[in-house]
Amino acid sequence: MRWLPCLLIPLLLAACDGWLWNNPYPAADKGKPIFYTAFTERPKHLDPAQAYSENEYIFLAQIYLPPLQYHYLKRPYSLVPQAASTLPAVRYLDKDNRPLPDDAPAEKVAFSEYEIKLRPGQRYQPHPAFARDAQGRPEYLALKPGDLRDIHALSGFPHTGTREVRAADYVYQIKRLAHPSIHSPIAGLMAEYVVGLKDYAGTLGQAQKAQPDAFLDLNDYPLEGARAVDEHTYRIKVYGKYPQFAYWLAMPFFAPQHHAGLVAGGQRAVLPVGEQPQPAHGAEPQPELFRRELPRRRRAGRSGGRDTGGCGQAVAAD
């Protein structure tokens, strides 16, 4: 059996080519900057108003831009701006909305108002919802059913556009926490803090019940506790003194959601999350955005007004 090691040496040398024989990934990916990882459970939601698990946040953290983020190299962890230009300015108010000093005792503070200023120049990734015709009008706002014959995904639209991320997009997302069809896991908690959110949820529920198949446009329903001041500034008003609220602003629940809709067969609906315009992580959007669809992705969606999911067929911009 002395000859057996001599036979094994050539086999071992042949295997030492730098590529594992049992590597499950394509050989064409060798040397590319690709990070493979695994998750124990398939993500249930990629909607930032619904997602609340680590498996989902692995994806959401790479897509959405909340106003704040953590500085992970500092100990203890501390908040730093992300989409915001600075940390929020907090103003304390009494029950008559009169300003109080910063050191006012908690029992005197009826409301805390957070003012968030966004970094200018942040834009959305190219998306058909922003496409404009030669006259500057939304190109896909009034499509007929026949126009959709050969379009089965957003990539089927020949034209795209972009626009700057606005403060109103962040306000719109806060309103979505109370949408009766979304069932956000933090809706109940936020209703105890964001001024007017509990009543707002009731108002939206009544509106949807009155017209269950109509598009529920949240822009038609103002929320006292969240409002845009200008294109790059918005304010969130919460009850009492709640310093922990700033940490919520680092979560995708408070990332922007553009009000892009569907127009199909004369009905309007909100684009499912995943096909909504997403903010670019740099100052300028990338010319090409690659995305692989999740396996077994649901293809049929409602054409009604519920902001829940499905696959849309046509887009309309604001």
N, C-alpha and C positions, 0 to 999 in steps of 0.2 A: 504493500500500500504506500510505499515511499513515493511512488509516481503521482499520487493523488494531489498533493500540494502543487506540483508542477502544472497540473491541468487547471487548478483553480486560479493561479496567478494571472494568466491571460484574461480570464473572465472578470476578475476584480479590476484589472487595469482598463478593460473595455468599459466598465461601469463608471469609472472615475472621469466622466466628461463634464462634471459640473451640473448636471441635470438629473434629478432623482428619477429612477425608473418608474416609481409609483406616484409621481406628481400628478394630481388630479386636474391641473390647470392646463390650458392650451400651450403647446410649445411655442407658438407665435408670440405669446406674451412674455417670453423670457427676456429679461433685461429692461422691461418697461416699468415706469413708476406706478405700478398698480399694487394697492394694498388689499389683500383678501382677508375677510374675516367671516365669522359665522354668528348667527343668532339662533337662540333656542326656540323662538316662536315667531311665526310670520307676523309682521306688523298689521294691526287691524285698521289703523287710521293714519293717514298722512295729512289730515286736516289739523292745523295748529290749534284750532278751537276744541278739538276732540282728543288728540293724542296725549297720552299721559304715561308712557312706559319707556324704558330704556331702549328697547328694540326700535321704537318709532323715533326716538330723539336722535339716534345715530344718523338717521336720514334728515330729520327736520333741522338739525343744527347746521347742516351744510346747505340748506335751501333758504331758510327764513332769516330775517335780520331784526331781532328785537331791539329796542332802543339801548339796552344795556347788555353787558356780558361780564363774566368773571375773569379776573386776572389770576390764572391758575398757578403762576409762579410765586405769588405772594402767600405768606402764611401769617394770619389766617386769610382765607379767600376774601377778596374785596371786589367791589363792583367798579367797572370802568365803562366809558361810553362805547357803544358799537355803532348803531345807526344814529344815535344822538351825538351832538357835537360836544356836549358837556353833561355832567351828571345833573339830574333834574333839580330845579329850584323848588323848594317846599315853602308854602305860605300857610300859616295857621289862621283860622277864622273862628269867631264866636258864633253863637246861634243866630245872630243877625247879620252874618257875613262880614263883620268888621274885622280888620287885621289885628292879629295878636303878636306880641314879641316872640322871638324864636325860643326863648326859655319859658314860655307860658306853661303852667302846670297842665297835665293831661286832662284834668277834670274841667278846665276852662275851655278846652279846644273842642268845638263842635264839628269842625271840618278841617281837613288838610287838602290843600290844592297843589298838585304836582304839575309843574310846567316843563314840558320836554321840547327841546329845540333840536331839530334834525340837521345832520350834515347836508348842506346843499350839494347838488350834483349826483346824487344817488339815482340810478335809473333801473328800469325793469329790463329783464332779458327780452330779446325780440319775441314778439307775440302777435298773432293775427288781430287780436282785440285792438291793437294800436295802429293798425294799417289805415292809411288815409289815401283818398283819391287825389286827382290833380287839383281839385277845388278845396282840399283840406278837410273834406267830410269823411266820417268813418266809412271805410270801404265795404265792410261786411255788416252794416247795420240793418239793411232791408233785403235780405236774401229771400228768394223764393225756394220752395221745396225742390224744384228741378235743378237749382244751382248746387245742390248738395249731392248730386247723383254719384260723382266720382270722388267725394271727400269722405274719408272714414276716420281721419285723425287730424289733429291740428297741423301736422306736417303736410297735409294735403292742400293747405291754403298757400297760394303762390306768393303772397305778400305779407310782410310783418312790419311792425314798427315798435317804438318804445316811447316812454315818457318818464319824466322825473317822478320819484316816489314822493308822495304828498302826505302832509299831516292828516288829511281826511282819510287816507287809507288806514292809518293806525286807529282812528276813531271808529271806522267801519268794522274793524276786527273786534273791537271791544263790544260793539253792538251785537256781533254774531254770537258772543257768549250766551246771550239770552234768546237766541233763535229757537223756536219750539221744535224744529226738526233736527237740530244738531245735537242736543243733549250733552252739552259740554260738562265734563266732570268737575269743573270749578265754578259752574254757574251759581250753585247754591251759596258757596263761600263768598264769591265776589258780590253777590246780591246783598250780603250783609255789610259790605264796605263801600262799593261804588255807589254814589248817590243816585237814586232813582232807578237802579238796575232791576230791582225786584218788581216794581210797578211796570217797568219797561217790558219785562218778560210777560207779564199779564196782558199788556196791550198787544204785543205781537201774537200771543196765543189767541186772543179774541179776533184779531184781524185775519189770522189764518183760518180760524173756524168759520168766519163769515164768508170767506172766499177760498176754499181749500185748494182750488186749482189755479189760483192767480199767483203771479209773481209777487213775493213779499219784499218790496224794496225798502230796505232799512234806511235809506236816505230820506224817506218820507216821514220818518219817526225820529224826532230829536231826542237825545238822551242828555239829561241834565248833568250827569257826572262825567261826560266825555264830550269835548267839543274842540274843533279846530279854530285856532286864533288867526293863523295865516297859512301860507303854503308850507312853511317849515316849522310851525309851532302848534302844539296842542296841549290841552290841560285835562287832567283827570282829578276829579274831586271825590274824596272818600270821607266817610264818617270818622270823627274823632282823630286821635293821634295814633297812627299805625305805621311806624317806621319800617316794619317788615315789608310793606307794600313795594318798596323799591326793588326788593329781590324778585318779586313777581315780574318786574319789567325786564328781567333777563331771560324770561321763558318765552317759547314760541306762541303761547296764548296771546301775547301782546305784540306779535309781529304784524306787519301790514298785510292787508288783504285788499287787492284791487277790486273795484266794483265792475267786473266784466260779466257780461251776460250772454245768454243764448237767444237767438231768434230763429225758430224753426216752425214752419206752418202757422205763422202768425202769433205764436206763443213765445213768451220770454221766460227764461230761467237762468239761474246762476251756473256758471261753468263749474264742473266738479273740481275739487282740489286735486292738484297734480296736473291739471290742464289750465289752471289759473296762471296769469303772469307772475313771475317770480323776480324779486329784486336781484340785480347783479351784485356780487360781493365786492367788485371793484368799482371805481368811479365810472367806468364805461362798460356796457354789456359786451359780451364776447360775440364775435360774428357767427360762431357755431356753438350750439349747445347740444351735447349728446345725452340721450336718456334712453335707458332700456325699460321697457314696460315690465311690470311684475307678471309672473306667470299666472295664467288662468284669470287674467284681469277681466272684470265684467264689462261687456261691450254694450249692453242695452241699458239705456237710462230714461228716466222720465223726461217728458217735455214740459211738465208742469213747473210750478214755482218753488218747489222745495229744494233748499240748498243742502242736499245730502250726498250726492255722488252720482255715479253712472257715467256714461261717455256722451259728451255733447257732440253736436254736429255743425253748429255755426256760431259765430261770435259776434258780439256787438260791443263797441267801446263806449265809454261815457263821453 
